Amino acid sequence: MSTIKAIWQQSLEEFLIYRGTSIITFILAAVFLLIELFTGKVYFSQGENLAGWTANRYFIMISFMNSAVYLYNLFFILGHESLGDDILEGNLDYLLVRPSSSYWLAVGRSLDVPSFFNLLLSGGLLVHYLCVEKAGGEAALVAGMVVLTAFLIFLLNQLCLTLLFWFEGLTALGGIVEDLVSLAARPKQIFPRIIQQLFTWLIPLLLVSNLPVDWLSGHGGWLLLYLLVFLPLLYWLSVKFWQRGLRHYSSAN
């Protein structure tokens, strides 16, 4: 608990020091969110229903994915941004002598405070669109889905960064995950079937992005069950890779 308190205090101090930059970051993120919503409005301007989707359900998906991304950013984006450099530059020695779990300590050293305010905005919009859908009672369940989606984004980034223990030229993989997350914030029906299968079952970004709408449509239960089985397995794999990576790092140094 004292560690969490120290991280929060340090992050808040950094936010206050760089509050001008933080405010600009928040405004830009809010503008991009509004652009996404406006784009959806254009998509549905010619009809109320496209491929089984309504405009409001599209807005649910957009605000849902933004909420998941900002939740991930709040806790882990700064840690992941520095982790790659720490691995490549050999700056992880301090992790090997700490009593805390190196897996979490390596990425949980700082909070991205501006993302908290973006999370409030996107989360508020998500609740609003759920209420328009007359599904306000599902807000708690959808919030749980947001947490699961943020955890998936974390695990994918963590696995990609762990590969740097062996392959120094893979620094761009983190950007690939970000691009895939952005691309997945679309109705899965617009993608070729092979892409749907790949990003539903193997890298389930389409599964999570479409999960709230699938749930509201009455056929998301088994998809949620699959995700609840998949994530612990992916976490286990991520931890094993991390442990092997640290052993490789120790032997190389």
C-alpha positions in Angstrom: 0.0 0.0 0.0 2.9 2.4 0.8 4.4 1.7 -2.7 1.1 2.5 -4.4 0.8 5.7 -2.4 4.3 6.7 -3.3 3.6 6.0 -7.0 0.5 8.1 -6.9 2.2 11.1 -5.2 5.1 11.0 -7.6 2.8 10.8 -10.6 0.6 13.7 -9.3 3.7 15.8 -8.7 4.8 15.2 -12.3 1.4 16.0 -13.6 1.4 19.4 -11.7 4.9 20.2 -13.0 4.0 19.5 -16.6 0.3 20.4 -16.3 0.4 22.5 -19.5 1.5 19.6 -21.5 -0.9 17.3 -19.7 -3.9 19.6 -20.5 -2.9 19.7 -24.2 -2.7 15.9 -24.1 -6.1 15.6 -22.6 -7.6 18.1 -25.1 -6.1 16.3 -28.1 -7.3 12.9 -26.9 -10.8 14.3 -26.4 -10.8 15.8 -29.9 -9.7 12.5 -31.4 -12.6 10.7 -29.5 -15.1 13.3 -30.8 -13.8 12.8 -34.3 -14.3 9.1 -34.0 -17.9 9.7 -32.8 -18.5 12.2 -35.6 -17.2 9.7 -38.2 -19.7 7.2 -36.9 -22.5 9.7 -37.3 -21.4 10.1 -40.9 -21.4 6.3 -41.4 -25.0 6.0 -40.2 -26.3 9.2 -41.8 -27.9 7.3 -44.7 -29.6 4.7 -42.6 -30.4 3.7 -39.0 -29.1 0.1 -39.4 -25.9 -1.1 -41.2 -25.0 -4.8 -41.1 -27.1 -5.2 -37.9 -25.5 -2.2 -36.2 -27.2 1.0 -35.1 -25.4 4.3 -34.6 -25.8 4.1 -30.9 -24.3 0.6 -30.7 -21.4 1.9 -32.8 -20.9 4.7 -30.3 -21.0 2.2 -27.5 -18.1 0.3 -29.1 -16.0 3.5 -29.7 -16.5 4.8 -26.2 -15.9 1.3 -24.8 -12.6 0.8 -26.6 -11.4 4.3 -25.7 -12.2 3.6 -22.0 -10.2 0.4 -22.1 -7.2 2.1 -23.8 -7.2 5.0 -21.3 -7.5 2.5 -18.4 -4.4 0.7 -19.8 -2.7 4.0 -20.3 -3.4 5.2 -16.8 -1.6 2.4 -15.2 0.9 1.0 -17.7 1.7 3.2 -20.7 4.6 5.1 -19.0 6.0 1.8 -17.7 5.9 0.2 -21.0 7.4 3.2 -22.8 10.5 3.0 -20.5 10.7 -0.8 -20.3 11.9 -1.3 -23.8 14.8 1.1 -23.2 15.6 -0.4 -19.8 15.9 -3.9 -21.4 18.1 -2.7 -24.3 20.3 -0.5 -22.1 20.7 -3.0 -19.3 18.9 -0.9 -16.7 17.0 -3.7 -15.0 19.5 -4.7 -12.3 17.5 -3.0 -9.6 14.6 -5.3 -10.3 16.6 -8.4 -9.5 17.4 -7.2 -5.9 13.9 -6.0 -5.0 11.5 -8.1 -2.9 8.5 -7.1 -5.0 7.5 -8.9 -8.2 9.8 -7.7 -11.0 7.0 -8.4 -13.5 4.8 -5.7 -12.1 7.4 -3.4 -10.7 9.0 -3.0 -14.2 5.8 -1.5 -15.6 4.0 -0.1 -12.6 6.3 2.7 -11.5 4.3 5.6 -12.7 0.7 6.7 -13.5 -0.3 8.7 -16.6 -2.6 11.1 -14.8 -4.1 12.8 -17.9 -5.4 9.4 -19.0 -7.6 9.5 -15.8 -9.5 12.5 -17.1 -9.8 11.0 -20.6 -11.1 7.8 -18.9 -13.8 9.8 -17.1 -14.9 11.4 -20.4 -15.0 8.2 -22.4 -16.5 6.3 -19.5 -19.2 8.9 -19.0 -20.1 8.7 -22.7 -20.2 4.9 -22.5 -22.7 5.0 -19.7 -24.8 7.6 -21.6 -24.9 5.4 -24.7 -25.8 2.4 -22.7 -28.7 4.4 -21.2 -29.9 5.4 -24.6 -29.8 1.7 -25.5 -31.9 1.1 -22.4 -29.1 -1.0 -21.0 -28.0 1.2 -18.1 -28.4 -1.8 -15.8 -25.6 -3.5 -17.7 -23.1 -0.7 -16.9 -21.3 -2.7 -14.1 -20.9 -5.7 -16.4 -19.6 -3.5 -19.3 -17.2 -1.8 -16.8 -15.8 -5.3 -16.1 -15.4 -5.9 -19.8 -13.4 -2.6 -19.9 -11.1 -4.0 -17.3 -10.6 -7.3 -19.2 -9.9 -5.4 -22.4 -7.3 -3.2 -20.7 -5.7 -6.3 -19.3 -5.6 -7.9 -22.8 -3.9 -4.7 -24.2 -1.4 -4.9 -21.3 -0.6 -8.5 -21.8 0.0 -8.1 -25.6 2.3 -5.2 -25.0 4.1 -7.0 -22.2 4.7 -10.0 -24.4 6.0 -7.9 -27.3 8.4 -6.0 -25.0 9.6 -9.2 -23.4 10.9 -10.4 -26.8 13.4 -7.6 -26.6 15.4 -9.7 -24.2 16.4 -11.9 -27.2 15.7 -9.7 -30.3 16.9 -6.1 -30.1 15.4 -5.1 -33.4 11.8 -5.6 -32.4 11.3 -2.2 -30.7 8.4 -1.3 -33.1 6.2 -4.1 -31.9 4.7 -1.9 -29.2 3.5 0.4 -31.9 2.0 -2.6 -33.8 -0.1 -3.5 -30.8 -1.4 0.1 -30.6 -2.3 0.1 -34.3 -4.1 -3.3 -34.0 -6.1 -2.0 -31.0 -7.1 1.1 -33.1 -8.0 -1.0 -36.1 -10.0 -3.4 -34.0 -12.4 -0.7 -32.9 -14.6 -1.5 -35.9 -17.6 -3.8 -36.4 -16.1 -7.2 -37.0 -18.5 -7.8 -40.0 -16.5 -5.4 -42.1 -13.4 -7.6 -42.0 -12.7 -10.7 -44.2 -13.6 -13.9 -42.4 -10.0 -15.1 -41.9 -9.2 -11.8 -40.2 -12.3 -12.2 -38.0 -11.2 -15.6 -36.9 -7.6 -14.6 -36.2 -8.6 -11.5 -34.2 -11.4 -13.3 -32.4 -9.7 -16.4 -31.2 -5.9 -16.1 -31.4 -5.4 -12.4 -30.7 -8.9 -11.5 -29.5 -9.0 -7.8 -30.1 -12.1 -8.0 -32.3 -13.7 -10.2 -29.7 -13.3 -7.6 -26.9 -14.1 -4.5 -29.1 -17.4 -6.1 -30.2 -18.2 -7.8 -26.9 -20.5 -5.2 -25.4 -22.6 -5.0 -28.6 -22.6 -8.8 -28.9 -23.7 -9.0 -25.2 -26.6 -6.6 -25.9 -27.5 -8.6 -28.9 -27.9 -11.7 -26.7 -25.0 -13.8 -27.9 -22.0 -12.6 -26.0 -22.1 -15.0 -23.1 -19.9 -17.7 -24.6 -17.5 -15.0 -26.0 -17.1 -13.6 -22.5 -16.5 -17.1 -21.1 -13.8 -17.7 -23.7 -12.2 -14.4 -22.7 -12.2 -15.4 -19.1 -10.4 -18.6 -19.9 -8.0 -17.0 -22.5 -6.7 -14.1 -20.3 -5.4 -16.3 -17.4 -3.6 -18.5 -19.9 -2.1 -15.5 -21.7 -1.0 -14.0 -18.3 0.6 -17.3 -17.4 2.5 -17.3 -20.7 3.5 -13.7 -20.3 4.9 -14.4 -16.8 6.9 -17.4 -18.1 8.3 -15.4 -20.9 9.3 -12.7 -18.5 11.1 -15.1 -16.1 13.0 -16.6 -19.0 13.8 -13.2 -20.3 15.2 -12.1 -16.9 17.4 -15.2 -16.8 18.7 -14.4 -20.2 19.3 -10.8 -19.2 21.2 -11.9 -16.0 23.4 -14.3 -17.9 24.2 -11.7 -20.6 25.2 -9.1 -17.9 
